Each structure stands twice: as C-alpha cells, then as structure tokens.
Amino acid sequence: MEFFDVATTQRSIRRLKPDPIPETALRQIMDTALCAPSGGNRQGWSFVVIRDASTRARIGEIYRECWGELMRTPYYAGVSEAPSDSREGKMLASARHLSEHLAEAPVLVVACIATDGAKPTLTTGASIYPAIQNLMLAARALGIGSCITTIHRYRDGQLKALLGIPPEVETAAVVPLGSPLGKFGRPPRRPLGEVAFGDRWGQGFE
Amino acid sequence: MEFFDVATTQRSIRRLKPDPIPETALRQIMDTALCAPSGGNRQGWSFVVIRDASTRARIGEIYRECWGELMRTPYYAGVSEAPSDSREGKMLASARHLSEHLAEAPVLVVACIATDGAKPTLTTGASIYPAIQNLMLAARALGIGSCITTIHRYRDGQLKALLGIPPEVETAAVVPLGSPLGKFGRPPRRPLGEVAFGDRWGQGFE
C-alpha cells in the first residue's frame, strides 16, 4: 500500500476477530517496529508477543479491572454520560468492547522500555512510542487492526509478574492485533489550523 | 512510495540542507501527524512550526547549550570516547553536527502536549510521540529528512519563553525538517530475536 493511504487511514480498531494472523505478517510488523528511532539509538525496547491463549485470558482479566479503575476517574465518569451516538459515546462503546474482549485478539503485544532504574519521564516515551506507532502502521498496511492502550498501568505490577518482566523495565503499552471487524478510514481529528502554530504559540500556521 | 519502503528506510537525518521545503509538503507532513492516535482521542497536541530565521537562530543557540549539558552526562561522556569510525562514534558526530547546525534546517517543529497541569509521565508520551513518528515518516515519504531530539528539555524554560508556550503545556520534542545531505536507508538495529519475546519475558519469539 501507498504510504499516505496507510498513515491517514490507521484508526484505532478495537473490535477484532479471534482468527489468528499470519506468522509472516506478525514478523513483518515487528520488524517495522524496530526501524523506529530511539534516544541515542539505544534501543532499550522489548516486546512480549503473546499468542498463548491462557496468558491472553489472564491479561484480559487484569485489563478489565483496569477499565473499572479508568471509569472511576473524573474525566471518564464525565465521558460515560455522553450520548451513545456522539463521537465520545461511540469511542467509549468501542473502548468498552475492547475491555471485555481484549483476550480474544489473537496477538497481544506488550511494549516495554528499559530505564536503567531511573524514573521514567515524558521523554522516555520518545524511545518506545515511535516503535509502537510503526507497529500499528505496519499492521494497517497488511490489513490487520490494532490500537494502543496504556490503562494496563493501573495493574502494572500484576502484568509484569504474569509476564516475568524485570522491575527495571517499564511497560509502555498493550497493543492487540487481529483482523478488523470494523473498517479502516480517516480518523476523526481536530483541523490542522487548531493545533498548528506558525513561528510562535497562538499565531496562525495557515 | 510503498509503506514498507518508507518505514524501513526512515533513518535519523541530522545533516540537512538549508533550502526551503515546499509548503504543500509541509502541510501534508503536518496533516499526517494528526492522523496518529492519542489517549482517548483527546488530541492534546500542538505543533509550533518555525520557519522564521531569527527564531530558528535563537533555538539553535539554546540547543547548543543543551548539547553541552548532554555531553557532561556520564553516558555521553563515555560515548564521546568511542572511536570515530564505530557506530556510536558516527552517531555522535552526526548528532554533534546537528547541535552546531540546527538553526540551518529550514523548518523546526516543536511538538507539545497539554497535561492539564498534571505532571507528565511515561504514558503522556503515548499521546504525542506517535504523531511525531507519523510526521517523520511522512517527511521521509516525500524525500525530506528529519530526526527527533528531546535534549531541548535541558533549557525547556528558555524555549517555552521564546515561543510563548503556556506553562501547562509540555514540549515533547524538536524535529528539524529539510532536504537530506545524507541518504535514507535501513537504520542499524539490534536483531528482532534479541528484543522480542514469545508469550513471556526471556522466551524466544522466533
């Protein structure tokens, strides 16, 4: 597929079929992840690629608890009152579906970043989220759906214990992969003129 | 360009020509950035796109000071003793070039993320670095070089004051854009077998 056709139609696909995805596709997706940059090219990333059904089931249970925590935060308590046919309502319904069906995705990728014991900061993310974005774009290029979720952090200790992830390694995201039940397409976004400034904050870019 | 040809040859281009890049290309690059996901689709991102030469010059001065700070950290003090023809030595020479010539890039993008006053964490990055990766991939698809740098954070207050960025907004990265002096190509990376695990940390993926 042409690059811009991929990148401008990679929306979060939270409804996935349980069918396995081809091993060759999974390898190509992971290979593309590794082509992303990381700070000083240190590549402190690791990816736990989970296909085992019982491990996925346990992650699904942990994730459902995380969803419960998220819904108790003030922001999401508010969002959950949005009309079901509003953009926020639809997004929430789709995210809720994921919270109930995460384990059914044939592959779950837990993306990690080593911090050498230092407390992670915003810019720690510069060494792992570009790789995750590459992973999701590669999936989309192959017709495989994905989304990124970080709410596993509510039960981070449980997830790390389950997967044997060392203490000095941070879990940055969980990415389910699978054939999409929904359709790819341009995601709903604020217009460029609202979020880009020219030369200085507040000045028009356009 | 075909998606995988773009994503597997997007290496950090730190040597850039001063020639302007086409406005249509810049708009397409920014538009692609916005197609990336963000937590809860909140799109708390902002991008200050700097073409003004005097603003770029001032950012270049600030950035040079940041480079000095970086070189005083234990890790980079060690890297700076690597042989100049080693992989680390070459990377450092290229990064040093950028530190001396950042202002010559025709466009600097300062990517920001709103945190609503909360302290940013690792996962704050999940709402801005995917967009930055999209931006750099789109640039590569159009033959425009870029790289991501976060060391501006050593002088974050100065950068924010210069650009008028509000206190509750975090600067996540500076991305120079310009025609590449070097060549695109597959970046040097650790093999997949070293960084991907199957089902559980430490188990082979392959």
Interface residues (C-beta under 8 A of the other chain):
Chain A: M1 E2 F3 F4 D5 V6 A7 T8 T9 Q10 R11 S12 R27 Q28 M30 D31 T32 L34 C35 A36 P37 G39 G40 N41 Q43 W45 S46 F47 V48 V49 I50 R51 D52 T55 Y75 Y76 V79 M91 A95 I113 P120 T121 L122 T123 T124 G125 A126 I128 Y129 P130 I132 Q133 N134 M136 L137 A138 A141 C147 I148 T150 R153 L163 G164 I165 P166 E170 A172 A173 R186 P187 P188 R189 R190 L192 V195 A196 F197 G198 D199 R200 W201 G202 F205
Chain B: M1 E2 F3 F4 D5 V6 A7 T8 T9 Q10 R11 S12 R27 Q28 M30 D31 T32 L34 C35 A36 P37 G39 G40 N41 Q43 W45 S46 F47 V48 V49 I50 R51 D52 T55 Y75 Y76 V79 M91 A95 I113 P120 T121 L122 T123 T124 G125 A126 I128 Y129 P130 I132 Q133 N134 M136 L137 A138 A141 C147 I148 T150 R153 L163 G164 I165 P166 E170 A172 A173 R186 P187 P188 R189 R190 L192 V195 A196 F197 G198 D199 R200 W201 G202 F205
